[in-house]
Amino acid sequence: MKRKVLLFVLILTINLAAVKGQESTEPQNLSSEILAKKESKLEFGGYGQVDFSKQLLENRATNASLDVSRVILGMGYSFSSKTSFFSEVEYEHVKELYVEQAFINHSFNDFLNLRAGLILIPMGIINEYHEPTTFNGVNRPTVDNIIVPTTWREIGIGLTGRFQGPGIKYQAYLVNGFSGYDGTKGLINGEKFLRDGRQKGAKSIMTSPDLSVKIDYYGVSGLKIGISGYFGKTESALYKNLDLSNVTSVARADSSILGVSMAGLDVRYNRSGLSLRGELILSLMINTTQYNALTGNDVGRSIRGMYAEIAYNVLQKTDSEYSLTPFFRYENYDTHFKVDPGATEQEKYQVNEFVFGIGWKLAEGAVLKADMQLAKSAADATIRKTVNAGIGVWF
Amino acid sequence: MIFTVIFLIFNLINPESLLDQYKQTAGKNISALLGEGELKLLEKNSGHEYYIFNSENSNKGAIVIFSSAKGRIEYFDYMVIVNSSFEIINIKILKYRSEYGYEISNKGWLKQFYGKPSTHFEYRKNIDALSGATFSAPSLVNDVNSILDYLKIFTE
């Protein structure tokens, strides 16, 4: 009975709506409304973080550091419903200017998109999703700094697409690799691993392209699992104008190249205020003996990093508009997991880290953070303690 | 399965409605859930298209709404089906354009909206946060709320 009354009301309303439509002088047209919305083809966004950091030392004084770590302006332009361009311009520490992304995207359909330009390498979680409101803690996880050199971006071309039914996304790119040798010194080492080898698309050199792939599964609500792979060789300035008949030069150039293979597994899970995430990265380096002999560096043969994090929004069950999220993260990484035969495994590169802190979201895109970082390498006698605090925004 | 939904569109001056664009995908979902029937345009406002669904062989009345909401940079198009008790019984993301935030098409996550009449949805409260969809997920929540608010004129 109730249903019939409702339907009657609805049908009556249809007629009323029809009458209203006739009386209206302005024709209502949804597509024009939407087109009007979409006519603003140029869209801006941004993110940034301002941080405070102080190391706590026993019997020693030290200054705190206050830094505008980064401010980024993002800009997107849609040429058509299928073709768009996206770029991010970044100021780091106020004075350093970078382009973080600059690529064109053309969508043939959901399953197939072509992307080319300066792109983020899909490896682990943070390299692609590094906006400060999306991760816990003032600093990005250390594994996503030393093992995955976030923000890792290079110039390349590739395909990406999604299968909505099963919930699978893929990305596959041919990209430029790390610069392993700049002509005078080796840029890759045991301490900072690949970090200083990033070319970031700035007058970068390429000896041969690398392959980067990632598959994400998002078919179960709240769960996201990613498997990433990166395979290739570093680039070297010694191949510039290289005389192929000169055996010594060719051997020297060959020694300046490292083979890089990296595999990553990442998991994220969100449910009713609880969020869990974890990441495991393994990397194998080839030609390390020759490279280390040429450069005097100490690149490990096998590199490993992992972390696991738990967080809970304590205001989840309240009516509060804020979210207040304490978190705890454990990290472990070792850039000398395995070294060349005869080389020394440096204990200082094997690090355990605990981070605990809190994030207070004032709004969906604005957060205040504070945390305590405890790190200890196998060579350290004491624990290194650092207090961090900062603000983060994303819009 | 044969495509069985017959569409009757009142407004002929608007051939490029969202319904027109997604006739096939939307039609499959509608007929799977509600059986054969017809859609009549009820109202268009604030970027939403409201249609009444009248079933041919039962009195399963429903309202089908098409909408376009914004992620961080790009818009996505979706459909909501509301039954005669004004409960959402289905949400389908019809077109997702951006490379980020596509996780909102996850069926399990969308189920959180279903079967909850007169509920105001709140991201992170009664709708779980979604990794990767920082902009699209709250945007969808707000847009669904605005649709439900509009539909209140039929219940109050």
Interface residues (C-beta under 8 A of the other chain):
Chain A: R3 K4 L6 L7 V9 L10 I11 T13 I14 A17 A18 G21 P27 Q28 N29 L30 S31 E33 I34 K37 K38 E43 G45 G74 G76 S78 S81 S84 F86 N105 S107 D110 N113 Y129 E131 T133 T134 T160 R162 Q164 G167 K169 Y218 G219 V220 S221 G222 K224 R268 N270 R271 S272 G273 S275 R277 N313 Q316 S323 E364 G365 W394
Chain B: F10 N11 I13 N14 E16 S17 L18 K40 L41 L42 E43 K44 N45 G47 H48 E49 I52 N54 N59 G61 I63 S68 K70 R72 I73 E74 Y75 S84 I93 Y96 R97 E99 Y102 E103 S105 N106 K107 G108 W109 K111 Q112 Y123 R124 K125 D128 A129 L130 S131 G132 T134 P138 F154
